[in-house]
Amino acid sequence: MAGSLTYTKGDATAPEPRPAIIAHVCNDEGAWGKGFVMALSEKWSAPEQAYRDWYASGEEFALGAVQVVEVEDGLCVANIIGQHGIRPQGPVPPIRYEAIEAGLCEVAKRAADQGASVHMPRIGAGLAGGSWEKIEPLIEECLVEAGVDVTVYDLP
């Protein structure tokens, strides 16, 4: 049974119902400090600290990898390594669609195991320089077709 994809205006750091996973995109160079991560860090220190520790360890820290961090009862944050660096390399933006796809498919497995819905801003379409027209089909393929309900948030 397929899940659903819903768009809403609101705060992606306050998803309901629970259990829920907040998915977002991180870079592969250990930088945390702009974009949606700032909203996460305002609410919880654990996702940033876990990401920085993961980067420092080097263990399985690579494009497409996912780190899931529990922040509250029934609520986790999925740090998806989906961009190479933080700046465009000539005309090539930092986003790596294959890494986003691999990460979303991993998040789908976690969501299914937990009976969780997935919540996110328009991942990869901001500082990562990606095209939402390319990212949305990855969400449909990896999450919705796997039976996961997804909510994408735009700021009011």
NORKAZI-V948859 format. One record per pair of residues at least 6 apart in sequence whose ideal C-beta (glycine too) atoms are under 6 Angstrom apart, sorted by the first residue. I is the first residue (numbers start at 1). J is the second residue. If there is no record, write none. Layout:
I:J ; I:J
This chain:
1:147 ; 2:144 ; 2:145 ; 3:144 ; 3:147 ; 3:148 ; 3:149 ; 4:149 ; 5:144 ; 5:150 ; 6:151 ; 7:152 ; 8:151 ; 8:153 ; 9:154 ; 9:156 ; 10:153 ; 12:119 ; 12:120 ; 12:121 ; 12:153 ; 13:39 ; 13:43 ; 15:119 ; 18:74 ; 18:75 ; 19:74 ; 19:114 ; 19:116 ; 20:75 ; 20:116 ; 20:117 ; 20:119 ; 21:76 ; 21:78 ; 21:111 ; 21:116 ; 21:118 ; 22:77 ; 22:119 ; 23:78 ; 23:107 ; 23:118 ; 23:120 ; 24:36 ; 24:123 ; 25:80 ; 25:82 ; 25:83 ; 25:123 ; 25:124 ; 25:128 ; 26:79 ; 26:81 ; 27:83 ; 27:86 ; 28:63 ; 28:81 ; 28:84 ; 29:85 ; 30:55 ; 31:86 ; 32:48 ; 32:51 ; 34:127 ; 35:126 ; 35:127 ; 36:121 ; 40:47 ; 41:48 ; 44:71 ; 46:69 ; 46:71 ; 47:69 ; 47:77 ; 50:67 ; 50:69 ; 51:79 ; 54:61 ; 54:67 ; 55:61 ; 63:81 ; 63:96 ; 63:99 ; 64:99 ; 64:102 ; 64:103 ; 65:81 ; 66:78 ; 66:80 ; 66:103 ; 66:106 ; 67:79 ; 68:76 ; 68:78 ; 68:110 ; 69:77 ; 70:76 ; 71:77 ; 78:107 ; 80:103 ; 82:99 ; 82:100 ; 82:103 ; 82:124 ; 83:94 ; 83:95 ; 83:128 ; 84:94 ; 84:96 ; 85:94 ; 93:129 ; 94:128 ; 94:129 ; 95:124 ; 95:128 ; 95:129 ; 95:130 ; 97:134 ; 100:124 ; 100:138 ; 101:138 ; 104:138 ; 104:142 ; 104:143 ; 105:142 ; 108:142 ; 108:143 ; 108:146 ; 108:148 ; 111:118 ; 111:148 ; 117:149 ; 118:143 ; 118:148 ; 118:150 ; 119:151 ; 120:152 ; 121:153 ; 122:132 ; 124:130 ; 124:135 ; 125:132 ; 139:150 ; 143:150
